[in-house]
Amino acid sequence: MYTNQADQCQKLSSNLQSQNPGHPRPVLIQVAQLCREKQHGKGIELLQQFSEQHPESASGIKLTMAQLYLVQGHVTKACDVLRSIEELKHKPGIVSISAGDTPGSAVHLALVREAANFKLKYGRKKEAISDLEQLWKQNPKDVHTLAQLISAYSLVDTNKAKSLSKHLPSADTMSFNVDVDELESSHGATYVRKKAAKVAGENLPKEQG
C-alpha cells in the first residue's frame, strides 16, 4: 500500500482476509487503500459489511467508519455509528454525543472542527474552508475558528484572508487583565514560595557541631 502497488495490496490483503476472516486488520488495509484512491464510499461499505458479519470485532471497524463519515462531512451519520458501538456506549464522550448531536450543539461543532482539521492536514483546503465557515456562522464571536478560517484562506485566496482578518478583535481587547495582588496571595503562589524556601533550606551547608 505504501509503495503505491494497489493491485498487489488488494491481492495480499484479500489473501490475509481469507486466512483470518474475523480479523479486522486485512479489512482496514483494504479500506486504507480505497481511501488513498479517493473511494471513501466503497471503504465505508466494506466496513459496514464486516461489522455486520463479525459484530464481536466491530468496535474498531465502527470507529474507522465514523472517521470516514467525518472526512466526508457527514457528521450526523458519524454520530449514529458511534452510538451503535456497544462497548463504548457508556463512555463519557459517547454519552455526550447521544445527548447533543443536533446541528449547532457543542458536540456537533466539535466534530465538524475535527473534520476540518483532518481535511486541512491532507490538502483538502476548499472542503475544510466550507466546514470552518459553517462553524464561524454558528458562532461569529469564536476567534479560534476565525483564525483557522483565515489561515486556510491564506493558502487559496489571500484577498479573502485579508478581508476576514478585519473581523479579528484588536490586540487591546484581547489583552488579559491580571490582578497581581490576588495572584500573589493565591494558594498556588503560596505553595510555590513554601516549596522554594524548603528546597533552599535543604541546600544550605549544615553547621559543624
C-alpha positions in Angstrom: 0.0 0.0 0.0 2.7 2.5 1.0 4.6 1.8 -2.2 1.5 2.5 -4.3 1.2 -1.1 -5.6 -2.6 -1.0 -5.4 -3.3 -4.3 -7.2 -0.7 -6.2 -5.2 -2.0 -4.7 -2.0 -5.6 -5.7 -2.8 -4.4 -9.3 -3.6 -2.3 -9.7 -0.4 -5.0 -8.2 1.9 -7.7 -10.5 0.3 -5.4 -13.5 1.0 -5.0 -12.3 4.6 -8.7 -11.9 5.0 -9.4 -15.4 3.7 -6.9 -16.8 6.2 -8.3 -14.7 9.1 -11.9 -13.9 8.2 -12.8 -12.5 11.6 -9.7 -10.3 12.0 -10.3 -6.6 11.3 -6.8 -5.7 10.1 -7.0 -7.1 6.5 -10.2 -5.1 6.0 -8.7 -2.0 7.4 -5.8 -2.3 5.0 -8.2 -2.7 2.1 -10.2 0.4 3.2 -7.0 2.4 3.6 -6.1 1.5 0.1 -9.5 2.6 -1.1 -9.2 5.9 0.7 -5.8 6.5 -1.0 -7.7 6.1 -4.2 -10.4 8.6 -3.0 -13.0 5.8 -2.8 -14.3 6.6 0.7 -17.8 5.4 -0.1 -16.6 1.9 -1.1 -14.5 1.9 2.1 -17.5 2.6 4.3 -19.5 -0.2 2.5 -16.7 -2.7 3.2 -16.5 -1.7 6.8 -20.3 -1.9 7.2 -20.3 -5.4 5.7 -17.6 -6.6 8.0 -19.2 -5.1 11.1 -22.5 -6.9 10.3 -20.7 -10.3 9.7 -18.4 -10.0 12.7 -20.0 -7.9 15.4 -17.5 -9.2 18.0 -14.7 -7.4 16.2 -16.8 -4.4 15.1 -15.8 -1.6 17.6 -12.5 -0.6 15.9 -14.2 -1.0 12.5 -17.0 1.3 13.5 -14.6 3.9 14.8 -13.0 3.9 11.4 -16.4 4.2 9.8 -17.2 7.3 11.9 -13.9 8.8 10.9 -14.6 8.3 7.2 -18.1 9.8 7.6 -16.5 12.9 9.3 -14.0 13.2 6.4 -16.9 13.4 4.0 -18.7 15.9 6.2 -21.5 13.5 7.3 -21.4 14.4 11.0 -24.9 13.0 11.9 -24.0 9.6 10.3 -20.7 9.6 12.2 -22.7 10.2 15.5 -25.1 7.4 14.6 -22.2 5.0 14.1 -20.5 6.0 17.4 -23.7 5.5 19.3 -24.0 1.9 17.9 -20.7 0.8 19.5 -21.9 -1.3 22.4 -18.5 -1.4 24.2 -18.3 2.4 24.2 -21.9 3.5 24.6 -21.5 4.3 28.3 -18.2 6.2 27.9 -18.5 10.0 28.6 -17.7 11.0 25.0 -20.4 8.8 23.5 -22.9 9.8 26.2 -22.2 13.5 25.2 -22.9 12.7 21.6 -26.1 10.9 22.4 -27.2 13.9 24.5 -26.4 16.6 21.9 -25.5 15.9 18.3 -28.0 18.3 16.8 -26.6 20.9 14.4 -25.3 23.8 16.4 -24.6 21.7 19.6 -21.2 21.7 21.1 -20.6 18.1 20.2 -21.7 18.6 16.6 -19.5 21.6 16.2 -16.5 19.8 17.7 -16.9 17.0 15.2 -17.1 19.5 12.3 -14.0 21.2 13.6 -12.2 17.8 13.7 -13.3 17.0 10.2 -12.0 20.4 9.0 -8.6 19.8 10.7 -8.3 16.4 9.0 -9.1 17.9 5.6 -6.5 20.7 6.1 -3.9 18.2 7.1 -4.4 16.2 3.8 -4.7 19.2 1.5 -8.4 19.3 1.0 -8.4 23.1 1.6 -11.7 24.0 0.0 -13.7 21.4 1.9 -12.0 22.5 5.1 -12.9 26.1 4.4 -16.5 25.1 3.9 -16.6 23.4 7.3 -14.8 26.3 9.1 -17.2 28.8 7.5 -20.1 26.7 8.9 -18.6 26.8 12.3 -18.0 30.5 12.2 -21.6 31.2 11.1 -22.8 29.3 14.1 -20.7 31.5 16.4 -19.2 34.7 14.8 -17.5 35.6 18.1 -15.4 32.4 18.0 -12.0 33.9 17.4 -10.3 30.5 17.3 -12.4 29.3 14.4 -12.0 32.7 12.6 -8.2 32.4 12.9 -8.3 28.9 11.5 -10.5 30.1 8.6 -8.2 33.0 7.8 -5.2 30.6 7.9 -7.0 28.2 5.5 -8.0 31.0 3.1 -4.4 32.3 3.1 -3.5 29.1 1.2 -6.0 29.6 -1.6 -7.3 33.2 -1.6 -5.1 35.9 0.1 -7.6 38.7 -0.6 -10.4 36.8 1.2 -8.0 36.1 4.1 -7.2 39.8 4.4 -10.9 40.7 4.3 -11.8 38.2 7.1 -8.9 39.5 9.2 -10.8 42.7 9.7 -13.2 40.8 11.9 -10.5 39.8 14.3 -10.6 41.8 17.6 -7.9 44.3 18.3 -4.8 43.4 20.4 -6.2 45.8 23.2 -9.5 43.9 23.5 -7.7 40.6 23.7 -5.2 41.6 26.5 -5.6 39.9 29.8 -6.4 41.8 33.0 -4.5 40.2 35.8 -4.9 41.2 39.4 -1.2 40.8 40.6 -2.0 41.2 44.3 -4.7 38.5 44.1 -2.3 36.2 42.1 0.5 36.7 44.7 -1.8 35.7 47.6 -3.3 32.8 45.8 -3.0 29.2 47.2 -0.7 28.2 44.3 1.7 31.1 44.7 1.9 30.4 48.5 2.7 26.7 47.8 5.4 27.6 45.4 7.0 30.0 47.8 7.0 27.5 50.6 8.4 24.8 48.4 11.2 27.1 47.2 12.1 28.0 50.8 12.2 24.3 51.8 14.5 23.4 48.9 16.7 26.4 49.7 16.9 25.3 53.3 17.9 21.8 52.4 20.7 23.1 50.2 22.3 25.2 53.0 25.6 23.9 54.4 25.0 22.1 57.7 26.6 23.7 60.8 29.5 21.8 62.2 28.7 20.8 65.8 
